[in-house]
């Protein structure tokens, strides 16, 4: 799983956001505001981690059970796939 070219994580007024850059701005008009867990998942994607490794990072950071962590990661990744931010 990797982030598609043309998306960048930035801080805007203290909030973690993902914005389109370059030609990607023509296809994606807007930005994604990341909550704390979303920012962690995005940072893991920047490192090239797969869904299983990202779930492990969630477990290390938060008091959650494995099923909840896996579900959280899968739901978020599916949203990113639908809007074209990531590819398998």
C-alpha positions in Angstrom: 0.0 0.0 0.0 1.4 3.4 -0.9 0.3 7.0 -1.1 -0.3 8.1 -4.6 1.9 10.8 -6.0 0.4 14.3 -5.6 -0.8 14.1 -2.0 1.1 15.7 0.9 0.6 15.8 4.7 0.8 19.4 6.0 0.0 21.3 9.2 -2.6 24.0 8.8 -3.3 26.1 11.8 -2.1 23.3 14.0 -4.2 20.6 12.3 -2.7 17.7 10.3 -4.2 17.7 6.8 -3.6 16.0 3.5 -3.7 18.2 0.4 -3.3 17.6 -3.3 -0.3 19.1 -4.9 0.7 19.6 -8.5 -1.5 18.1 -11.2 -3.4 16.2 -8.5 -5.2 19.4 -7.6 -7.1 19.2 -10.8 -8.6 15.8 -9.8 -9.1 16.4 -6.1 -10.5 19.7 -5.0 -10.3 19.9 -1.2 -8.3 18.6 1.7 -8.5 15.8 4.3 -8.3 16.8 7.9 -6.7 14.0 9.9 -7.6 13.2 13.5 -4.8 11.8 15.8 -5.3 8.2 14.6 -5.7 9.2 11.0 -2.4 11.1 11.2 -0.7 8.1 12.6 -2.0 5.9 9.8 -0.9 8.4 7.2 2.6 8.6 8.7 2.8 4.8 8.6 1.8 4.9 4.9 4.6 7.4 4.3 7.0 4.8 5.7 5.6 2.2 3.3 3.9 0.1 6.0 1.2 -2.4 5.1 -2.2 -2.7 6.8 -1.0 -5.3 9.3 2.0 -3.2 10.3 -0.2 -0.1 10.6 -2.6 -2.0 12.9 0.4 -3.0 15.1 1.4 0.7 15.3 -2.2 1.5 16.4 -2.0 -1.1 19.1 1.3 0.3 20.3 -0.1 3.8 20.5 -3.7 3.2 21.8 -5.4 1.0 24.3 -7.4 -1.0 21.8 -7.9 -4.7 21.0 -6.6 -6.2 17.8 -10.0 -6.5 16.0 -10.7 -2.8 16.7 -7.3 -1.8 15.4 -7.6 -3.9 12.3 -11.1 -2.6 11.6 -10.1 1.0 12.1 -7.2 0.7 9.7 -9.2 -1.1 7.1 -12.1 1.5 7.2 -9.7 4.4 6.9 -7.7 2.8 4.1 -10.9 2.0 2.2 -11.9 5.7 2.5 -8.5 6.7 1.1 -8.8 4.3 -1.7 -12.2 5.6 -2.7 -11.0 9.2 -3.0 -7.8 8.0 -4.8 -5.2 8.9 -2.2 -3.7 5.4 -2.0 -3.1 2.4 -4.2 -2.3 -1.2 -3.4 
